[in-house]
Amino acid sequence: MSSASPRSHRRASHSPASSLTNEPRRRPHDDENLLALGRIGLVTLLATLTAATPAFAHEGTGLAGGFLSGILHPLTGWDHLLAMVAVGLWGAILGRPLIIALPVIFPVMMVAGAFLAMVNVPLPPVEFGIALSVVVLGAVIAFRYAAPVWLACTIVAVFAVFHGYAHGMELPSAADPAGYSTGFVLSTGLLHIVGIGIGLIDRHETGRKAVRALGALISIAGCVFLWKAIA
Ligand SMILES: [Zn+2]
């Protein structure tokens, strides 16, 4: 007996790369539901972001805690969290080899960015770079931009430097620099995995729309960060 509904597997054989710009036949009802869901998500997100202003400021002040504060910082700062989830999600959409490469490049370049800050290499405004990373990484998901491997790696690498640089300056004054860094990188990896996990729903038609909507929300959140970074 074949119990599986043919509809749910209709598009299962499509490779992510080949269907990136091929929008499947739209069902008006799905679109309405998604639109409503998107609106609710947007309102909730904007409300949270406005309320959570102090969570993403990088003033370069000393860090009190060690390992635990390192773990908590990316999880409690929307700017890091959204960018790091987006890296995993974009990798999942693009498939191999980027599903592996992007979540490896980000933490490595983040550590490199922290090092640049420690040796006082100047960088354009860090807060601006982090905000821009959220805008761009959300947008590439929303538009399902199938970047060539080298370009996707470069985009992720450059933005990762900013995320690391933001904390490199304060690391030497931290109570436990090694512990803080380890926690921070662990958390980053966890958020990449969350992004890859979200990418699983991208295989289905409706899920693909939800992923695009999520990308749009992330990008809009990035615009809020950008505005706050400039203002
Ligand atoms: Zn931070």
Residues whose N, C-alpha, C, O or C-beta is under 5 A from the ligand:
A	BS01	ZN	G77 A166
